[in-house]
């Protein structure tokens, strides 16, 4: 058996064609709790499981919803200082609207694999909605996103995780202080980035003005009192690892009188917003993004 995951030439499977057991195994694999060979071996024990496993590999050609050449935006890569981070410097994908600024700002935080094309497209979506968006690449100290998620995941696990969060904190501060910023900061992120969104809300306090974490780990209960930003929290229905944290997180938000909305989207898997894999659920992803843009529009402009 090969231990490589490669895109198949067969027509892509849809979410309803994939066994929930394969989704559960993929979630374990994506979060580093299972190596690639073990994931494939476990899938092989399920009828049709290997084909389903290969179907879950991202196809980033499907991720682009806003073209690089869209007339509403202008994108570039930037570098900036990151004291206390993994290398002292960071690189990110900065996308600004072509309409006249200044703009509310949105930090877009990647999953546990670096700045892949899906996250870059989310930054373009934010800019097309009228915000100055920055998507930092946490893998910059190791040469940047390597072009595939498997290697990206391995690289991110090698980083000092506390310093990686410092790199995201410095990215938020750099963006908020940008010459085109109106001083208002929103943050959204996915998976690891969702957890980091919650962490930034507690860490930045009054310097963060809105947060929209997607299926991210909860902020530590003893830090929730520091949160000032209103939150719109997005969760998948089939995501026990994240959802199991929600009751305690919600209790802490309520106990500290925080402003939040929480949405669990029926029939969805962890990663449902990512349109490059069959975990994507179009209706839920569209609604979640509309709610995110509405939150930012209310609090950042």
C-alpha positions as CSV (number, residue, x, y, z in Angstrom):
1,X,0.0,0.0,0.0
2,X,1.3,3.5,-0.9
3,X,1.5,6.0,2.0
4,X,1.0,8.9,-0.4
5,X,-2.2,10.9,-0.8
6,X,-2.6,12.1,-4.3
7,X,-5.5,13.5,-6.2
8,X,-7.5,10.9,-8.2
9,X,-8.5,11.3,-11.9
10,X,-12.0,9.9,-11.1
11,X,-14.9,12.3,-10.9
12,X,-15.0,13.8,-7.4
13,X,-17.2,12.3,-4.7
14,X,-19.7,14.4,-3.0
15,X,-20.2,14.8,0.8
16,X,-23.2,12.4,0.8
17,X,-21.2,9.7,-1.0
18,X,-18.5,9.6,1.7
19,X,-18.9,7.3,4.8
20,X,-19.0,9.3,8.0
21,X,-16.3,6.9,9.4
22,X,-13.9,8.2,6.7
23,X,-14.8,11.8,7.6
24,X,-14.0,10.9,11.2
25,X,-10.7,9.3,10.3
26,X,-9.8,12.3,8.1
27,X,-10.4,14.6,11.0
28,X,-8.0,12.6,13.1
29,X,-5.5,12.7,10.3
30,X,-5.9,16.5,9.7
31,X,-5.3,17.3,13.3
32,X,-2.2,15.2,13.6
33,X,-3.6,12.5,15.8
34,X,-3.0,9.8,13.1
35,X,-0.2,9.6,10.5
36,X,-0.8,9.2,6.8
37,X,-0.2,5.5,6.6
38,X,-2.5,4.7,9.5
39,X,-5.2,6.9,8.0
40,X,-5.0,5.0,4.7
41,X,-4.9,1.6,6.4
42,X,-7.9,2.4,8.4
43,X,-9.8,3.7,5.4
44,X,-8.9,0.6,3.4
45,X,-10.9,-1.5,6.0
46,X,-14.1,0.4,4.9
47,X,-15.7,-0.6,1.6
48,X,-14.7,2.0,-0.9
49,X,-12.7,3.8,1.8
50,X,-9.6,4.5,-0.1
51,X,-11.4,6.2,-2.9
52,X,-13.2,8.3,-0.3
53,X,-9.9,9.1,1.4
54,X,-8.4,10.4,-1.9
55,X,-11.6,12.4,-2.6
56,X,-11.0,14.4,0.6
57,X,-7.7,15.7,-0.6
58,X,-8.0,19.5,-1.4
59,X,-8.4,20.5,-5.0
60,X,-7.4,24.2,-4.8
61,X,-8.7,24.9,-8.3
62,X,-12.1,24.8,-6.8
63,X,-11.2,27.2,-4.0
64,X,-11.0,30.3,-6.1
65,X,-14.1,32.4,-5.9
66,X,-12.5,35.8,-6.3
67,X,-10.0,36.1,-9.1
68,X,-6.5,37.5,-8.5
69,X,-7.4,40.1,-11.2
70,X,-10.8,41.1,-9.8
71,X,-11.2,44.8,-10.4
72,X,-12.5,45.4,-6.8
73,X,-9.2,44.4,-5.1
74,X,-5.4,44.7,-5.2
75,X,-3.3,42.0,-3.7
76,X,0.4,41.8,-2.8
77,X,2.7,39.9,-0.5
78,X,4.2,41.8,2.4
79,X,6.8,41.2,5.1
80,X,6.9,42.8,8.5
81,X,8.6,42.5,11.9
82,X,7.4,39.9,14.4
83,X,9.3,40.3,17.6
84,X,9.2,37.2,19.9
85,X,7.9,35.1,17.0
86,X,9.5,32.1,15.4
87,X,12.0,34.1,13.3
88,X,11.4,37.7,14.1
89,X,9.8,38.3,10.7
90,X,6.5,37.4,9.1
91,X,5.1,37.3,5.6
92,X,1.5,37.7,4.6
93,X,-0.9,38.1,1.8
94,X,-2.3,41.7,1.9
95,X,-5.5,42.4,-0.1
96,X,-7.0,45.9,-0.2
97,X,-10.2,47.1,-1.9
98,X,-9.7,49.5,-4.8
99,X,-12.4,51.7,-3.4
100,X,-11.0,54.7,-1.5
101,X,-10.0,54.0,2.1
102,X,-9.3,54.0,5.0
103,X,-10.8,50.5,5.7
104,X,-11.8,48.3,8.5
105,X,-9.3,45.5,8.7
106,X,-9.7,41.7,8.8
107,X,-7.1,39.2,9.8
108,X,-7.6,35.8,8.1
109,X,-5.9,33.0,10.0
110,X,-5.1,29.7,8.3
111,X,-5.7,26.1,9.4
112,X,-2.8,24.0,10.7
113,X,-1.0,23.8,7.4
114,X,0.0,27.4,6.4
115,X,-1.2,29.9,3.9
116,X,-2.8,27.7,1.2
117,X,-4.8,28.9,-1.8
118,X,-8.1,28.6,0.0
119,X,-7.1,31.0,2.7
120,X,-5.7,33.4,0.2
121,X,-9.1,33.3,-1.5
122,X,-10.9,34.1,1.8
123,X,-8.7,37.1,2.1
124,X,-9.8,38.2,-1.3
125,X,-13.4,37.7,-0.4
126,X,-12.9,39.9,2.7
127,X,-11.3,42.6,0.5
128,X,-14.1,42.4,-2.1
129,X,-16.5,43.0,0.8
130,X,-14.7,46.3,1.5
131,X,-12.1,45.4,4.2
132,X,-8.3,45.6,4.2
133,X,-7.4,41.9,4.7
134,X,-4.2,40.2,5.8
135,X,-3.6,36.4,5.7
136,X,-0.3,35.7,7.4
137,X,1.7,32.6,6.7
138,X,2.8,31.1,10.0
139,X,5.2,28.8,8.0
140,X,7.2,31.8,6.8
141,X,10.0,31.0,9.3
142,X,10.4,27.6,7.6
143,X,10.2,28.9,4.1
144,X,6.5,29.4,3.7
145,X,3.6,27.2,2.7
146,X,5.2,24.3,0.7
147,X,2.6,23.9,-1.9
148,X,0.7,20.9,-0.4
149,X,-1.2,20.4,2.9
150,X,0.6,17.3,4.0
151,X,4.0,18.9,4.1
152,X,2.4,22.1,5.4
153,X,0.9,20.3,8.3
154,X,4.2,18.6,9.2
155,X,6.0,22.0,9.0
156,X,3.5,23.7,11.3
157,X,3.8,21.0,13.9
158,X,7.6,21.7,14.0
159,X,7.1,25.3,15.0
160,X,7.2,26.6,18.6
161,X,3.5,26.9,19.1
162,X,3.6,29.8,21.5
163,X,5.8,31.8,19.2
164,X,3.5,30.9,16.3
165,X,0.6,32.5,18.2
166,X,2.9,35.5,18.8
167,X,3.4,35.8,15.1
168,X,-0.4,35.9,14.6
169,X,-0.6,38.5,17.4
170,X,2.0,40.7,15.7
171,X,0.2,40.3,12.4
172,X,-3.0,41.6,14.0
173,X,-1.1,44.6,15.5
174,X,0.6,45.3,12.2
175,X,-2.6,45.2,10.2
176,X,-4.5,47.4,12.6
177,X,-1.7,50.0,12.5
178,X,-1.5,49.9,8.7
179,X,-1.7,53.3,6.9
180,X,-4.9,52.3,5.2
181,X,-6.6,51.0,8.4
182,X,-9.3,53.0,10.1
183,X,-8.1,51.4,13.4
184,X,-10.8,48.8,13.6
185,X,-9.8,45.1,13.7
186,X,-11.8,42.0,12.9
187,X,-10.4,38.5,13.0
188,X,-11.6,35.3,11.4
189,X,-9.9,31.9,11.2
190,X,-10.5,28.2,10.4
191,X,-9.7,25.2,12.5
192,X,-6.4,26.1,14.1
193,X,-7.1,29.6,13.0
194,X,-10.5,29.5,14.6
195,X,-8.9,28.7,17.9
196,X,-6.4,31.4,17.4
197,X,-9.2,33.8,16.7
198,X,-10.7,33.0,20.1
199,X,-7.3,33.4,21.7
200,X,-6.7,36.7,20.0
201,X,-10.1,38.0,21.3
202,X,-9.0,37.3,24.8
203,X,-5.4,38.5,24.3
204,X,-6.1,41.8,22.4
205,X,-9.1,42.8,24.6
206,X,-10.3,46.2,23.5
207,X,-7.9,46.3,20.5
208,X,-10.0,43.7,18.7
209,X,-13.4,44.8,17.5
210,X,-15.1,41.7,16.1
211,X,-14.3,38.0,15.8
212,X,-15.7,35.1,13.7
213,X,-14.0,31.8,14.6
214,X,-14.9,28.8,12.4
215,X,-14.8,25.4,14.3
216,X,-12.0,26.6,16.5
217,X,-10.9,25.6,20.0
218,X,-12.4,27.6,22.8
219,X,-10.5,30.4,24.6
220,X,-9.3,29.4,28.0
221,X,-12.1,30.0,30.6
222,X,-9.9,32.2,32.8
223,X,-9.2,34.5,29.8
224,X,-12.8,35.0,28.6
225,X,-13.3,38.1,30.9
226,X,-10.7,39.9,28.7
227,X,-12.8,39.6,25.6
228,X,-14.3,42.8,24.3
229,X,-15.1,41.9,20.7
230,X,-18.5,40.7,19.8
231,X,-18.2,37.1,18.4
232,X,-20.1,35.1,15.8
233,X,-19.0,31.5,16.4
234,X,-19.5,29.0,13.6
235,X,-19.5,25.2,14.4
236,X,-20.1,22.1,12.4
237,X,-22.7,19.5,13.5
238,X,-20.4,16.6,13.2
239,X,-17.3,17.9,15.1
240,X,-17.2,16.3,18.6
241,X,-13.6,17.5,19.3
242,X,-14.6,21.2,19.0
243,X,-18.2,21.0,20.0
244,X,-17.3,19.2,23.2
245,X,-15.6,22.4,24.3
246,X,-18.6,24.6,23.6
247,X,-20.8,24.2,26.8
248,X,-17.9,25.4,29.1
249,X,-17.0,28.2,26.6
250,X,-20.6,29.4,26.4
251,X,-20.9,29.3,30.2
252,X,-17.9,31.5,30.5
253,X,-19.1,33.9,27.9
254,X,-22.5,34.2,29.6
255,X,-20.9,34.5,33.1
256,X,-18.8,37.4,31.8
257,X,-21.7,39.1,29.9
258,X,-20.0,38.8,26.6
259,X,-21.7,39.6,23.3
260,X,-21.8,36.5,21.0
261,X,-23.9,34.4,18.6
262,X,-23.2,30.7,18.1
263,X,-24.4,28.7,15.1
264,X,-24.2,25.0,14.6
265,X,-24.9,24.2,11.0
266,X,-26.9,21.0,10.4
267,X,-25.4,18.2,8.3
268,X,-21.9,19.7,8.2
269,X,-18.4,18.4,8.9
270,X,-15.4,20.2,10.4
271,X,-14.1,22.3,7.6
272,X,-17.4,22.9,5.9
273,X,-16.4,26.3,4.7
274,X,-13.5,25.0,2.7
275,X,-14.7,24.7,-0.8
276,X,-11.7,22.7,-2.0
277,X,-12.9,19.4,-0.5
278,X,-16.1,17.4,-0.2
279,X,-16.4,18.5,3.4
280,X,-17.7,21.8,1.8
281,X,-21.4,22.4,2.4
282,X,-22.3,25.3,0.1
283,X,-25.5,26.5,1.9
284,X,-23.9,26.5,5.3
285,X,-20.7,28.1,4.0
286,X,-22.6,30.8,2.3
287,X,-24.7,31.6,5.4
288,X,-21.7,31.5,7.7
289,X,-19.8,33.9,5.5
290,X,-22.8,36.3,5.2
291,X,-23.0,36.4,9.0
292,X,-19.3,37.0,9.2
293,X,-19.4,39.9,6.7
294,X,-22.4,41.4,8.5
295,X,-20.6,41.2,11.9
296,X,-17.6,43.0,10.4
297,X,-19.8,45.5,8.6
298,X,-21.5,46.5,11.8
299,X,-18.4,46.7,13.9
300,X,-15.5,47.7,11.6
301,X,-16.8,50.4,9.3
